[in-house]
Amino acid sequence: MLENDGYLEGPVLKIDGQLTLMIPLSVGSDLVACSRGISDVQGEFLKIVIPEWLAGLLRIDEGDIVRVRDDNGKFEIVSPNPRTVH
């Protein structure tokens, strides 16, 4: 994940059939508090599974780049380049 305008930016991965964000705690430790209930700390990473309904809403899939941040205590995820719907 890279920092960009207050957001951390990185790829959506598919792990065990689920779309997932793996955020290194070395750059995203401030996201732990705002993502409680939707994340797990696994070793040196904050793991966030993206539900199918949210992936559809954001129009993201495996390999897409997303941006995340702590928005005043709320976890925010945005897709800077959402896929077009056909």
C-alpha positions as CSV (number, residue, x, y, z in Angstrom):
1,M,0.0,0.0,0.0
2,L,1.2,3.5,-0.9
3,E,0.1,6.7,0.7
4,N,-1.7,9.2,-1.6
5,D,-3.4,12.4,-0.3
6,G,-4.2,11.0,3.1
7,Y,-5.4,7.7,1.6
8,L,-3.5,4.4,1.6
9,E,-3.7,2.9,-1.9
10,G,-3.3,-0.8,-2.8
11,P,-4.7,-3.8,-4.6
12,V,-7.7,-5.9,-3.9
13,L,-6.6,-9.5,-3.5
14,K,-8.6,-12.8,-3.7
15,I,-7.8,-14.9,-0.7
16,D,-9.8,-18.1,-0.1
17,G,-12.3,-17.0,-2.6
18,Q,-13.0,-13.7,-0.9
19,L,-12.0,-10.2,-2.0
20,T,-9.6,-8.9,0.6
21,L,-7.4,-6.0,1.5
22,M,-4.1,-6.8,3.3
23,I,-2.9,-3.5,4.8
24,P,0.7,-3.5,6.3
25,L,0.4,-2.3,9.9
26,S,3.7,-0.5,9.3
27,V,1.7,2.1,7.3
28,G,-1.9,1.5,8.3
29,S,-1.8,1.0,12.1
30,D,-4.2,4.0,12.5
31,L,-6.9,2.0,10.6
32,V,-7.1,-0.7,13.3
33,A,-9.4,1.3,15.5
34,C,-11.8,2.6,12.8
35,S,-12.1,-0.9,11.2
36,R,-13.0,-2.9,14.3
37,G,-15.7,-5.4,13.5
38,I,-14.7,-5.7,9.8
39,S,-11.0,-6.5,10.2
40,D,-8.6,-8.9,11.8
41,V,-4.9,-8.4,12.6
42,Q,-2.9,-11.2,11.1
43,G,0.7,-11.0,11.8
44,E,2.0,-7.7,10.3
45,F,-1.2,-7.0,8.3
46,L,-4.7,-5.7,8.9
47,K,-6.9,-8.0,6.9
48,I,-10.3,-6.7,5.6
49,V,-12.7,-8.9,3.7
50,I,-14.8,-7.0,1.3
51,P,-18.4,-8.3,1.2
52,E,-19.8,-9.1,-2.3
53,W,-22.5,-6.4,-2.0
54,L,-19.9,-3.8,-1.3
55,A,-17.6,-4.9,-4.1
56,G,-20.6,-4.7,-6.4
57,L,-21.5,-1.2,-5.1
58,L,-17.9,0.0,-5.6
59,R,-17.6,-1.9,-8.8
60,I,-14.3,-3.5,-7.8
61,D,-12.8,-7.0,-8.3
62,E,-9.5,-8.8,-7.8
63,G,-6.5,-6.8,-8.9
64,D,-8.3,-3.4,-8.8
65,I,-6.7,-0.6,-6.8
66,V,-8.6,1.0,-4.0
67,R,-8.0,3.8,-1.5
68,V,-8.7,3.5,2.2
69,R,-8.5,5.9,5.1
70,D,-9.8,6.8,8.6
71,D,-12.5,9.4,8.0
72,N,-13.0,10.8,11.5
73,G,-13.3,7.4,13.1
74,K,-15.0,5.6,10.2
75,F,-13.3,3.3,7.8
76,E,-13.6,4.6,4.2
77,I,-12.9,2.7,1.1
78,V,-13.2,4.2,-2.4
79,S,-12.4,3.0,-5.9
80,P,-10.6,5.8,-7.8
81,N,-11.2,3.9,-11.1
82,P,-14.4,1.9,-10.8
83,R,-15.2,-0.7,-13.5
84,T,-17.9,0.2,-16.0
85,V,-21.1,-1.7,-15.9
86,H,-22.0,-3.5,-19.1
